[in-house]
Amino acid sequence: MIRNFHVRLAAGFLAMVLALVAVAGLSYSTAQNLVTASVWVAHTNEVIAELEATRNSMAEVGFEQPLFENGDFRDHIFNLERLTSDNSRQKARLLQLNLLSGDKFGANDQRSRALSIILEMKSEEQSLLVGRTTHADKISRATLNVIAAFSVIAVLACVFGYWSTASNLRSRERVEKALGESESRLKSLLAKEQELARIDPLTAVPNRRAFYEALDQERMRSRRYRRPFTIAYVDLDNFKKVNDSLGHAAGDELLVQVAAGLKSNLRASDYVGRLGGDEFAVLLPETDPTAAQLVLRKLRLRLLEEMAAHDWQVTFSIGAATFLDPPDSLDVIIRMADETMYAVKAHGKDNVSVSLVG
């Protein structure tokens, strides 16, 4: 009987040891996978950070200077080539980016193409980051399942399995920390990217895309509640002369001041956007032609005072259209205001005109 007891004890001990060996093997495997996942997550974050730094370096290059003549920009491209050497799609995009250094592209065209390629690369890296964080999360859950399945044996053999379990938990903690940081960074990058895609970088007012979205919402609201709205097209007379005589830096400062003047002299419910160059648009909800005429004439006088304060020989041709039953096409709505503005310019510039449509 004693012999049977020892046999059973030895068999139980052997079974426990084999089970612990299995647990140790599984724990080591999952820990290795977690470390690998952490490395890939960190690598992807590094690529995203380098892409962000590359795009920021573009903003420091003058609009008339070719990008590839800037040393910082070239250094960032070199770092990207090193970091993405294992990704054939990113290597192909970097090849396209390097080809932009040819003489056939102008500075602005080169900048636009380069930004488009960098945003494509960033989008892919963000997709990779999502996939890799998901994969790492699955590995983390698998680790927890392994620990739960053999928890009873691990308690009985805590002396034998202590170091393996502690090491495994430390690896899991490091990966969870990396995952948390990656998720936070990804959310921050996505939010920043969405904001940048809607804001004009020079004047800090909404760009054409954002203005069109606001206009579309107001068009639908106007139709639903049968309320008028006015859209004004603001053009700067003689702006080119300022650029030619004082330089583009002065021209940029002038545009910034105009945008600030538009925002500060309108209601909170009104919407200002830069459509491009020296052309701005203003959306005035709940505004009929009479009210629009008063608002826009006052706005023009305020802007002229700002120009005079800086000794800028610029005036403003403002054409507006008030809609009672707006058409479906946003381009048609914009064009009607644009046509009114050109009528103002044809009759001597520096004036305000509002037309009623529908």
C-alpha positions as CSV (number, residue, x, y, z in Angstrom):
1,M,0.0,0.0,0.0
2,I,2.9,2.3,0.8
3,R,4.4,1.3,-2.4
4,N,1.3,2.1,-4.3
5,F,1.2,5.5,-2.5
6,H,4.7,6.3,-3.6
7,V,3.9,5.1,-7.1
8,R,0.9,7.4,-7.2
9,L,2.9,10.2,-5.6
10,A,5.7,9.8,-8.1
11,A,3.1,9.6,-11.0
12,G,1.4,12.7,-9.7
13,F,4.7,14.6,-9.3
14,L,5.8,13.5,-12.8
15,A,2.4,14.7,-14.2
16,M,2.8,18.0,-12.4
17,V,6.3,18.4,-13.7
18,L,5.2,17.7,-17.2
19,A,2.3,20.1,-16.9
20,L,4.7,22.8,-15.6
21,V,7.1,22.1,-18.4
22,A,4.2,22.6,-20.8
23,V,3.1,25.8,-19.0
24,A,6.7,27.0,-19.1
25,G,7.0,26.3,-22.8
26,L,3.7,28.0,-23.6
27,S,4.6,31.0,-21.4
28,Y,8.0,31.4,-23.1
29,S,6.4,31.2,-26.6
30,T,3.7,33.8,-25.8
31,A,6.3,36.0,-24.1
32,Q,8.4,35.9,-27.2
33,N,5.4,36.7,-29.4
34,L,4.6,39.6,-27.1
35,V,8.1,41.0,-27.3
36,T,8.0,40.6,-31.1
37,A,4.6,42.4,-31.2
38,S,6.0,45.2,-29.0
39,V,9.0,45.7,-31.3
40,W,6.7,45.9,-34.3
41,V,4.4,48.4,-32.6
42,A,7.3,50.5,-31.5
43,H,8.8,50.3,-35.1
44,T,5.5,51.4,-36.6
45,N,5.3,54.3,-34.2
46,E,8.8,55.3,-35.1
47,V,7.9,55.3,-38.8
48,I,4.7,57.4,-38.1
49,A,6.8,59.9,-36.1
50,E,9.3,60.2,-38.9
51,L,6.6,60.8,-41.4
52,E,5.1,63.5,-39.2
53,A,8.6,65.1,-38.8
54,T,9.0,64.9,-42.6
55,R,5.8,66.7,-43.2
56,N,6.6,69.3,-40.5
57,S,10.0,70.0,-42.2
58,M,8.1,70.8,-45.4
59,A,6.4,73.7,-43.6
60,E,9.8,75.2,-42.8
61,V,10.8,75.3,-46.5
62,G,9.8,78.4,-48.4
63,F,7.1,78.0,-51.0
64,E,9.4,79.0,-53.8
65,Q,12.3,76.8,-52.6
66,P,12.5,73.2,-54.0
67,L,12.0,70.7,-51.2
68,F,15.0,68.6,-52.0
69,E,17.4,71.5,-51.6
70,N,16.6,71.5,-47.9
71,G,19.0,69.4,-45.8
72,D,16.5,68.5,-43.1
73,F,13.9,67.3,-45.6
74,R,16.6,65.1,-47.3
75,D,17.7,63.7,-43.9
76,H,14.1,62.7,-43.1
77,I,13.7,60.9,-46.5
78,F,16.9,59.0,-45.8
79,N,15.6,57.9,-42.4
80,L,12.3,56.8,-44.0
81,E,14.2,54.7,-46.5
82,R,16.0,53.0,-43.7
83,L,12.9,52.4,-41.6
84,T,10.7,51.1,-44.4
85,S,13.3,49.0,-46.2
86,D,11.2,45.9,-45.4
87,N,8.0,47.3,-47.0
88,S,8.0,47.1,-50.8
89,R,4.9,49.4,-51.1
90,Q,6.6,52.1,-49.0
91,K,9.8,51.7,-50.9
92,A,7.9,52.3,-54.1
93,R,6.4,55.5,-52.7
94,L,9.8,56.7,-51.6
95,L,11.1,56.1,-55.1
96,Q,8.2,58.2,-56.4
97,L,9.1,60.9,-53.8
98,N,12.8,60.9,-54.9
99,L,11.8,61.2,-58.5
100,L,10.1,64.6,-57.7
101,S,13.6,66.1,-57.3
102,G,13.7,66.4,-61.2
103,D,13.5,69.7,-62.8
104,K,10.2,69.0,-64.5
105,F,8.2,69.9,-61.4
106,G,7.7,73.4,-60.1
107,A,8.2,74.1,-56.4
108,N,4.5,74.2,-55.6
109,D,3.7,71.1,-57.7
110,Q,6.6,69.3,-56.1
111,R,5.4,70.2,-52.6
112,S,1.8,69.1,-53.4
113,R,2.9,65.8,-54.8
114,A,5.4,65.2,-52.0
115,L,2.7,65.9,-49.4
116,S,0.3,63.5,-51.1
117,I,2.9,60.7,-51.1
118,I,3.8,61.3,-47.4
119,L,0.1,61.2,-46.4
120,E,-0.3,57.9,-48.3
121,M,2.6,56.4,-46.5
122,K,1.3,57.6,-43.2
123,S,-2.2,56.2,-43.9
124,E,-0.6,52.8,-44.6
125,E,1.5,52.9,-41.4
126,Q,-1.6,53.8,-39.4
127,S,-3.4,50.8,-40.9
128,L,-0.4,48.6,-40.0
129,L,-0.4,49.9,-36.5
130,V,-4.1,49.1,-36.0
131,G,-3.5,45.5,-37.3
132,R,-0.4,45.0,-35.2
133,T,-2.0,46.4,-32.0
134,T,-5.0,44.0,-32.6
135,H,-2.6,41.1,-33.1
136,A,-0.7,42.0,-29.9
137,D,-4.0,42.2,-28.1
138,K,-4.9,38.7,-29.2
139,I,-1.5,37.4,-28.0
140,S,-2.1,39.1,-24.7
141,R,-5.5,37.5,-24.3
142,A,-4.0,34.1,-25.3
143,T,-1.4,34.6,-22.5
144,L,-4.2,35.2,-20.0
145,N,-6.0,32.0,-21.2
146,V,-2.8,30.0,-20.7
147,I,-2.3,31.3,-17.2
148,A,-6.0,30.6,-16.3
149,A,-6.0,27.1,-17.7
150,F,-3.0,26.0,-15.6
151,S,-3.5,28.2,-12.6
152,V,-4.2,25.3,-10.2
153,I,-1.1,23.5,-11.2
154,A,0.9,26.7,-11.1
155,V,-0.3,27.3,-7.5
156,L,0.8,23.8,-6.5
157,A,4.1,24.2,-8.2
158,C,4.7,27.9,-7.4
159,V,8.3,27.2,-6.4
160,F,9.0,25.7,-9.8
161,G,7.0,28.1,-11.9
162,Y,7.5,31.4,-10.0
163,W,10.2,32.9,-12.2
164,S,8.6,31.8,-15.4
165,T,5.2,33.3,-14.4
166,A,6.8,36.6,-13.1
167,S,8.8,37.0,-16.4
168,N,5.6,36.4,-18.4
169,L,3.6,39.0,-16.4
170,R,6.4,41.5,-16.8
171,S,6.4,41.0,-20.6
172,R,2.6,41.3,-20.7
173,E,2.8,44.6,-18.7
174,R,5.4,46.1,-21.1
175,V,3.3,45.2,-24.1
176,E,0.1,46.5,-22.6
177,K,1.9,49.8,-21.8
178,A,3.2,49.9,-25.4
179,L,-0.3,49.2,-26.7
180,G,-1.8,51.9,-24.5
181,E,0.7,54.5,-25.7
182,S,0.2,53.4,-29.3
183,E,-3.5,53.7,-29.1
184,S,-3.3,57.2,-27.5
185,R,-0.8,58.3,-30.1
186,L,-2.9,56.9,-32.9
187,K,-6.0,58.8,-31.7
188,S,-4.0,62.0,-31.3
189,L,-2.6,61.6,-34.8
190,L,-6.0,60.9,-36.4
191,A,-7.6,63.9,-34.6
192,K,-4.7,66.1,-35.7
193,E,-4.9,64.8,-39.2
194,Q,-8.6,65.4,-39.4
195,E,-8.2,69.0,-38.1
196,L,-5.3,69.8,-40.5
197,A,-7.4,68.5,-43.5
198,R,-10.1,71.1,-42.8
199,I,-8.0,74.2,-41.8
200,D,-6.0,76.5,-44.1
201,P,-2.5,76.4,-42.8
202,L,-1.7,80.1,-43.5
203,T,-4.8,81.9,-42.2
204,A,-6.1,79.3,-39.8
205,V,-9.6,79.6,-41.2
206,P,-11.5,76.7,-42.7
207,N,-10.3,75.7,-46.1
208,R,-12.4,75.1,-49.3
209,R,-13.3,71.5,-48.2
210,A,-14.6,72.6,-44.8
211,F,-16.4,75.6,-46.3
212,Y,-18.2,73.4,-48.8
213,E,-19.3,71.0,-46.0
214,A,-20.7,74.0,-44.0
215,L,-22.4,75.3,-47.1
216,D,-24.0,72.0,-47.8
217,Q,-25.4,71.8,-44.3
218,E,-26.8,75.3,-44.5
219,R,-28.4,74.5,-47.9
220,M,-30.2,71.5,-46.5
221,R,-31.3,73.5,-43.4
222,S,-32.6,76.3,-45.6
223,R,-34.7,73.9,-47.7
224,R,-36.1,72.2,-44.6
225,Y,-37.1,75.4,-42.7
226,R,-37.6,77.7,-45.8
227,R,-35.2,80.2,-44.4
228,P,-32.9,82.4,-46.5
229,F,-29.1,82.4,-46.4
230,T,-26.5,84.6,-48.1
231,I,-23.1,83.6,-49.4
232,A,-20.5,86.3,-50.1
233,Y,-17.4,86.1,-52.3
234,V,-14.6,88.4,-51.1
235,D,-11.8,89.2,-53.5
236,L,-8.8,91.4,-52.7
237,D,-8.2,94.1,-55.3
238,N,-4.6,94.8,-56.2
239,F,-3.3,92.0,-54.0
240,K,-0.7,91.0,-56.6
241,K,0.8,94.5,-56.4
242,V,1.5,94.0,-52.7
243,N,3.2,90.7,-53.4
244,D,5.3,92.2,-56.2
245,S,6.3,95.4,-54.3
246,L,6.6,94.2,-50.7
247,G,7.3,90.5,-51.1
248,H,5.4,87.3,-50.4
249,A,6.0,87.5,-46.7
250,A,4.0,90.8,-46.6
251,G,1.3,89.2,-48.8
252,D,1.0,86.3,-46.4
253,E,0.7,88.7,-43.5
254,L,-2.0,90.6,-45.3
255,L,-4.0,87.4,-45.9
256,V,-3.7,86.5,-42.2
257,Q,-5.0,90.0,-41.2
258,V,-7.9,89.8,-43.7
259,A,-8.9,86.4,-42.3
260,A,-8.7,87.7,-38.7
261,G,-10.8,90.8,-39.7
262,L,-13.4,88.6,-41.3
263,K,-13.8,86.4,-38.3
264,S,-13.8,89.2,-35.7
265,N,-16.4,91.3,-37.5
266,L,-19.0,88.6,-38.1
267,R,-21.5,86.8,-35.9
268,A,-20.5,83.5,-34.2
269,S,-23.1,81.7,-36.4
270,D,-21.4,83.0,-39.6
271,Y,-18.8,81.0,-41.4
272,V,-15.6,82.2,-43.0
273,G,-13.5,80.1,-45.4
274,R,-10.5,80.6,-47.7
275,L,-11.2,79.2,-51.1
276,G,-7.7,79.8,-52.4
277,G,-5.2,82.6,-53.2
278,D,-6.7,85.9,-52.2
279,E,-10.3,84.8,-52.4
280,F,-12.4,84.3,-49.2
281,A,-16.0,83.2,-48.8
282,V,-18.5,84.2,-46.1
283,L,-21.7,82.2,-45.2
284,L,-24.4,84.2,-43.5
285,P,-27.3,82.0,-42.2
286,E,-30.7,83.5,-41.7
287,T,-29.8,86.6,-43.7
288,D,-31.9,88.3,-46.4
289,P,-30.5,90.7,-49.0
290,T,-31.1,93.9,-47.0
291,A,-29.4,92.5,-43.9
292,A,-26.6,91.1,-46.0
293,Q,-26.0,94.5,-47.7
294,L,-25.6,96.2,-44.3
295,V,-23.4,93.5,-42.8
296,L,-21.1,93.3,-45.9
297,R,-20.7,97.1,-46.3
298,K,-19.8,97.3,-42.6
299,L,-17.4,94.4,-43.0
300,R,-15.7,96.1,-46.1
301,L,-15.2,99.3,-44.1
302,R,-13.5,97.5,-41.2
303,L,-11.2,95.7,-43.6
304,L,-10.3,98.9,-45.4
305,E,-9.4,100.4,-42.0
306,E,-7.1,97.4,-41.3
307,M,-5.4,97.9,-44.7
308,A,-4.9,101.6,-44.1
309,A,-3.3,100.8,-40.7
310,H,-0.7,98.8,-42.5
311,D,-0.4,101.1,-45.5
312,W,-1.5,98.3,-47.8
313,Q,-3.0,99.6,-51.0
314,V,-5.7,96.9,-51.2
315,T,-9.5,97.2,-51.5
316,F,-12.3,94.7,-51.5
317,S,-14.8,93.6,-54.2
318,I,-17.6,91.7,-52.4
319,G,-20.3,89.9,-54.4
320,A,-23.0,88.0,-52.6
321,A,-26.1,86.0,-53.5
322,T,-29.1,85.4,-51.2
323,F,-30.9,82.1,-51.7
324,L,-34.6,81.4,-50.8
325,D,-34.7,78.1,-52.6
326,P,-31.1,77.0,-53.1
327,P,-30.1,74.7,-56.0
328,D,-28.7,71.2,-55.4
329,S,-25.2,72.0,-56.7
330,L,-22.8,73.7,-54.3
331,D,-20.7,74.8,-57.2
332,V,-23.7,76.6,-58.7
333,I,-24.3,78.4,-55.4
334,I,-20.6,79.5,-55.2
335,R,-20.6,80.5,-58.9
336,M,-23.6,82.9,-58.5
337,A,-21.8,84.7,-55.7
338,D,-18.6,84.7,-57.8
339,E,-20.4,86.2,-60.8
340,T,-21.8,89.0,-58.6
341,M,-18.3,89.7,-57.4
342,Y,-16.9,89.9,-60.9
343,A,-19.7,92.3,-61.8
344,V,-18.5,94.5,-58.9
345,K,-14.9,94.4,-60.3
346,A,-16.2,95.2,-63.8
347,H,-17.8,98.4,-62.5
348,G,-14.7,99.8,-60.8
349,K,-14.0,97.4,-57.9
350,D,-14.0,98.2,-54.2
351,N,-17.8,97.8,-53.6
352,V,-20.5,95.5,-52.4
353,S,-23.3,94.0,-54.4
354,V,-26.0,91.5,-53.2
355,S,-28.3,89.6,-55.6
356,L,-31.4,87.7,-54.8
357,V,-31.8,84.2,-56.2
358,G,-35.0,82.2,-56.1
